[in-house]
Amino acid sequence: MLVSVIIPAYNASKYIANAVYSALEQEDIAEGEIEVIVIDDCSSDDIDAAMQPFAGDEAVRYVKNDQNLGVAETRNRGIRMARGRYVAFLDADDWWEPDKLYAQVQLLEQTGAPLCCSARVLHEADGTPAGRVIGVPQRITYEELLHTNTIPCGSVVMPTKIAREFYMSHAELHEDYILWLQVLKKYGAAVGINEPYLHCRLSEGGKSRNKLKSAQMQYGVYRYLGFGRLKSLHYLFSYAVNGVKKYYG
């Protein structure tokens, strides 16, 4: 198995089918080389009905958490379940371009990098384009990542064995950002493909919509990493400046 796609789902019955189809319909990857792991985190909507079209598809593994774990631990369950050499993360309300995984796996195997991400297109909650494409650098170092998180979670592909070395933690902070930092600190620079392979839906309650909360969480990441207050504030200021450039040009 080549790639395990991990999709945590919580009250996403309106969107989940689109996400799953976008993962299953990846081009230039042989049949049987992709599995899609959908994990329902105790949703209150009718996600079972939304997943019914995939009931007979051996490439789709649909499981339910016994209790609400949150997105970090739900992704971790997916990492533990993964049978692929690589894991890829996709949120239940987002979707991919069909050539995404092949391009990223090729680049990972060519470079030996520990992580690959891509650019993304932003959409409003109803799916209409928000008129913004956010790019990524071709190479991302640990020090550069401290200044701004240029790695969108839903675009990431990485070796499963590396993901299992760290997992995601501290959901009250930016759990994915902490993982990327840990990986880059140990294994070196990530690689990026500056093509908008990821279509990212801006939910009404998403972190990107609440800038104050996001900044507080970012400061918490720096403190978790062991940085003092002044150093944390230094990086937080850089994060704020880069965030304005990222979202508002």
N, C-alpha and C positions, 0 to 999 in steps of 0.2 A: 504494500500500500504506500502511495506517495504522499498524499495530503489528507489530513483530517481537518475539516472545517467545523469550528466550534461556534454555535449560535445559542447564547443564553436568551431565554424568552420570558418576558413578564408582561402580561396584558397587551400582547402584540398580535392578536389574532387578525387584525386588519392588514398586517404587513408581512407576516411570517412566510406565507407562500411565495411571495415575490423574492424574499431573501433566499429561500431554499432553492427555488428555480435558478436564480443567478449563480448559485454555487454548483449546482448539478450540470449546468449548461456551459461549463468552461471548455474552451476549445483546445485542441492539440494535446490533450491528456487522455491516455488510454482508458477504456472502460474498466472499471474495477480499481482504478488508481485514486479515486476520490471517495471519501465517506463524509457525510454531513451529520453532525451530532447536534440535535436540537434538544435543549434541556429546559423544560418548563419549571420556572421557579415559583410554583404555587400561584399561578394566575387565577384571577376570578372571572375572566372572560371565557369564551368557548373556543379555546385554542385547539381542542381535540377535533372539532369540526374543520377548522382551518388546515389541520395536518392530515385529514382523511385522504386527500389525493395521493399522499406518499405512503399509504399504509402497506402497499405491496412492493415497495421499492427497497431492495436490499442495500442500496447505497445510503439510505437514510436511517439513522438510529434516533428514535424519539423516546426520551425518558423523562421522568418527573422527579423533582426533589420532594422528599417527605415533609420538609419544612422550608420556609423561605430562607434562603442562604445569602441573598444579595448577589450582585453581578460578579464580584471578584471570586467568591467561592464557587459559584456556578461555573464560571470559566475554568476554575481549577479542577472541578469534577470532569469537565470535558477534556482537559489535558491528561488526566489520569486514564480516561477511557480511550484516548486516541491510539489508533493502530498505524497511523501514517508516519513516515519518516519526518515529515514537517507538519506543524500545526498552523492554521490560519484562523484569525478571529474575524467574526462578522456579527454586527448587532442585528437584532431581529427586524428593525425598521429601516435598515439600509440595504443596498444591493451593489453588485459588481458588474463591471464590463466583462464580456466573455473571454477576453485574452489575458486577464489579470494573472491568474495563478501560473500559467505557463511561463510568462515573462519573468515573474519573480523567482520561480524555482530555477530557471536557467541562470539568472544573475547570481543567485546564492551559490549554485554549484560552480560557476565560473570564478567567483571571487573568494569563496570560503567564508564570507561574512556571517556573523551570528544572527542577523536580522535584516529583513528587507521591508520597506514601506513604499507607499505610492502617494501621489497627489490625490486630491478629492474635490468633488463638485458638491457645493452646498445646496440643499433644497429646503423649502418651507415644510411645515408639518404635513401639508396636504400633498406633497410631492412636487409642487411646482418649483422650477429653478429659482434660487435666491439671487442669481446673477453674480456668483462668486466662485472662483476656482482657487484653491489654496495649494500651492506647489510644495515640493520637498527638495532638499539638496541631494546631490548625487552621493555625497558621503557625509555622515553625521558622527561626530566624535562625542565622547562623554562630556568634555568641557563645553562644547557647543550646545549639547542637550540641556545642560544646567541652566543656560540662559533663556531657553524657550523650548517647549515641547513641539518639535516638528514631526513627530511620529503619530499619525492617526491610528488608533487601535484597530479599527475595522479594515485597515489596509495591510496589517502586519502578517508576514509569513516568517517562520523561524523553525530551526530544528527542534523536534519534540524533546530530545534529550537535554537541550539547553533550557527549554521552558520548564521541564521537570526538575531542574536544578534549583530554580528560584520560586516558581509559582507567583501568583498575585496576592498581595497582602495590603492591609490597611485601606479598606473600602471607604473609610471616612475621609481619606485623602485622595490623591490621584493614583489609584492602585496600578493602572497600566504604566503610567509614567515612572513609578518606582521600579517596576520590572525592567523597563527599557534601560534605565540608569544602571541597574545592577548588572545587566547583561553587557552593556558597553564598557563599563568599568573593568570587567574581568576579561572580556573577549575582544575588545577593540571596536573599531568603527562599524556602524551599520551602513547599509547602502540604500539609496532611494531611487525610484524611477519617477521622473517628473511628468507622468502621464496620469490623467484623472480616472484611474481605474475604479475608484470608490465613489459611490453616490451616497452622500451623508444627509440624513433627514434631521433638521433642527427641531427637536421636540420642545414643547412649551416649557417643560420643567428641566431641560437639559443644563448641564454645567456651563456650557458656552453661553447660555442666556443670562446667567447670574454671575456677573463679573466679580462682585465683591466676595461671594462665596468661593468662587474659583481661586481668587487671590489668597484667601485665607487658607485654603487647602494647599496651594502652592507653597506658602510659607511653612505650613506644617510638614511638607515633604522635605524641605531643606533642614528643618530642625530634626526630623527623623533620621536624616543622613548624618547627623552629628555636627552640623555647622552651627557656629555661634550666632548670636542675634544680629550683629553687624554684617557678617558674611551672608546670612540669610536675607537680610534686607537689601544688600547689594544685588544679589541674584533676583530678588523679587522685583526690584526696580527695572532690571534688565528684562525680566519676564513681561512686565506691564508694557514697556515700550515696544517690545517685539510683538506682543499681542495686538496692540493697536495697528501696527504695520501689517500683521497677518490678516486681520479681519476687515480693516478699513483702508488698507493700501497707503 
